[in-house]
Each structure stands twice: as C-alpha cells, then as structure tokens.
Amino acid sequence: MELEKYYEIHDFLLHQRYPPRCKSDKGRKKNFRSVCKKYTLLDNLLFYSYSGKNLRVVKEDEVKQLINSLHTEEHGGHVGVSKS
C-alpha cells in the first residue's frame, strides 16, 4: 500500500484524525470512514479484514524486503535450482 494512504488510515484509526483532503467535506469524511471500517490496528500494525480474517497490510517500502525474504531465506519458497 502507498505510504500516504497507509498512514492516513493508521492515523484515523489511532486518533480519529481525518487527512487534510477530508477536513471540510462531509462526503469525503463519510467515504473515508467507510474505507477505514475495513481496517484494524493490532500491535500498531495495519490489518485489512477480509472474509473474517485479518490480513497484514504491507507498506510499499516493505515489499522488496518481504519478497526477497520469501525467496532467499531458509523458510522461503526457493531452496535452489537443483532442488526445484
């Protein structure tokens, strides 16, 4: 998720503060609240509620590290060419 969107939702859930673009527009506030209802904070991390499950939201600056970890670490999906 884009960092700006992540932190807007995070800040709203934590402090009930709207992003600047919503401050004076009731329609935007209502829409933003509706979007935020699908998210929750657990241990200060943002999760998206989907089919009764909480899925951790990955910030755009975490994506490369996460993909690299999933492919190269011991617990990752790739164990080398000879084992595939």
C-alpha positions as CSV (number, residue, x, y, z in Angstrom):
1,M,0.0,0.0,0.0
2,E,1.2,3.5,-0.7
3,L,2.7,5.1,2.3
4,E,0.5,8.1,2.4
5,K,-2.7,6.0,2.3
6,Y,-1.3,3.6,4.9
7,Y,-0.5,6.4,7.4
8,E,-3.8,8.2,6.7
9,I,-5.8,5.1,7.7
10,H,-3.4,4.3,10.6
11,D,-3.7,7.8,11.9
12,F,-7.5,7.8,11.6
13,L,-7.9,4.5,13.5
14,L,-5.5,5.6,16.2
15,H,-6.5,9.2,16.7
16,Q,-9.8,9.7,14.8
17,R,-8.0,12.4,12.7
18,Y,-9.0,12.9,9.1
19,P,-6.5,13.5,6.3
20,P,-6.3,17.2,5.2
21,R,-8.3,16.5,2.0
22,C,-11.3,15.4,4.1
23,K,-11.3,18.2,6.7
24,S,-14.1,20.4,5.3
25,D,-16.0,18.0,3.1
26,K,-18.7,15.8,4.8
27,G,-19.0,13.5,1.8
28,R,-15.2,12.8,1.8
29,K,-15.3,12.2,5.5
30,K,-18.1,9.7,5.2
31,N,-16.3,7.9,2.3
32,F,-13.0,7.8,4.3
33,R,-14.7,6.4,7.4
34,S,-16.3,3.7,5.2
35,V,-12.9,2.8,3.8
36,C,-11.4,2.7,7.3
37,K,-14.1,0.3,8.5
38,K,-12.3,-2.5,6.6
39,Y,-9.1,-2.0,8.6
40,T,-8.0,-2.5,12.2
41,L,-4.8,-1.9,14.2
42,L,-3.1,-4.8,16.0
43,D,0.1,-4.0,17.8
44,N,0.3,-0.7,15.9
45,L,0.3,-2.5,12.6
46,L,-2.5,-2.1,10.0
47,F,-4.6,-5.1,9.0
48,Y,-7.3,-5.5,6.4
49,S,-10.4,-7.5,7.3
50,Y,-11.3,-10.0,4.5
51,S,-13.6,-13.0,4.8
52,G,-13.3,-13.0,8.6
53,K,-9.5,-12.9,8.5
54,N,-7.1,-10.0,9.4
55,L,-4.5,-9.7,6.6
56,R,-1.5,-7.5,7.4
57,V,-1.2,-4.5,5.1
58,V,2.3,-4.3,3.6
59,K,3.6,-0.8,3.1
60,E,5.2,-0.1,-0.3
61,D,8.6,0.4,1.3
62,E,8.4,-3.2,2.8
63,V,7.6,-5.0,-0.5
64,K,11.2,-5.6,-1.8
65,Q,12.5,-6.8,1.6
66,L,9.5,-9.1,2.0
67,I,9.7,-10.7,-1.5
68,N,13.5,-11.1,-1.0
69,S,13.0,-12.8,2.3
70,L,10.3,-15.1,0.9
71,H,12.6,-16.2,-1.9
72,T,16.0,-16.4,-0.3
73,E,15.7,-17.1,3.5
74,E,15.7,-20.6,5.0
75,H,11.9,-20.5,5.3
76,G,11.5,-19.1,1.8
77,G,9.9,-20.9,-1.1
78,H,13.1,-21.4,-3.2
79,V,15.8,-23.8,-2.0
80,G,17.9,-23.6,-5.1
81,V,17.8,-24.8,-8.7
82,S,18.9,-28.3,-8.0
83,K,16.1,-28.9,-5.5
84,S,13.3,-27.4,-7.7
